[in-house]
Amino acid sequence: MRIPMILATVLLAASAAAADRPCSRADAAAASKAIDRVVGWQQLHKAWQDWHHCDSGEDADIFTDAVLRLAVDWKSPQELASAMRDDPGYRAFVLAHLKGAGKDDRDAVYSRAKSSCPAGQDAFCGEIAQAVRSDAPKAKAPADETLDLTPLGKIPDAPAKKR
């Protein structure tokens, strides 16, 4: 009983360490090459396991392209369903990239999830369809957030002088 608990603790610690690891230039280049070669859901899951620490900024676009390549083709969606069920981090990754896709891609994935759902995968297909719904609200930055490019930052207005 203690061995599975120890193993789970070690895996959790390794996972947390990988999440905190920065994506170096070499990592980004290797991730890009690996993700460009992805042609199936199992390969995407492996690429995500190896390179998820590079899933931010411009590098995230590479992941989005791979997710969409596979989702729009809609080949073997049961493999994706299984991986998403077994790996909550991967599930969040896939859904986030689907939600962030352009309207045309989201519409294509929605159509496939609604019309070509494998038997017994209704909940999975519903989750995918909900993630890509065209009318789903998009997360927006608060209106008061602005990009501040001034060297000194924002300068508060001077108080009005009393006369």
Phi, psi and omega in degrees: 000328183286328182296313177299323180293318179294316179300316179297320179295317180296315179297319179296317179295318179295320178296317179295321179295320180294324181293330181273350183288130177287157178267105180286171177299320178294319177299315181298319179293316179294319178298316180301314179297315181295318184287326177297333181273357182293126177231003180207165184297322179296320178294320179296317179299317178296317178298320178294317179300320182282326192233016183297340177290350177259010183273068176203160178058220181296329180295334180296331179298327179294317177296317180300316178302317181293316178301314182291322177306314183282319183292321180290323176291328175057042176266134177053050180298338178295331175294318177295316181302316181296314181295320180292323179294321185276343185224095183301327178294319178293321177302312180298320178301309182298312182297320180297318180289326176293317180296328183274000182286164176292161185303314182300317179293317178299319179297319180295317180293319178302314180301316181292319179295325181279325187257343185230042181282129178296151179304134178082003183247027183302317181295316178299310181298323177297321179294318178296314180299318180296322181295328186253006180307131182297329183266007178292138180294138178267146176289133179237150175287148177304147186298333185275357177280125178230156177279122183255106182255006180285146183296329183260358183087188180286137179253123181294153176298142178289142178295148180294138181281141176275139180250000000 
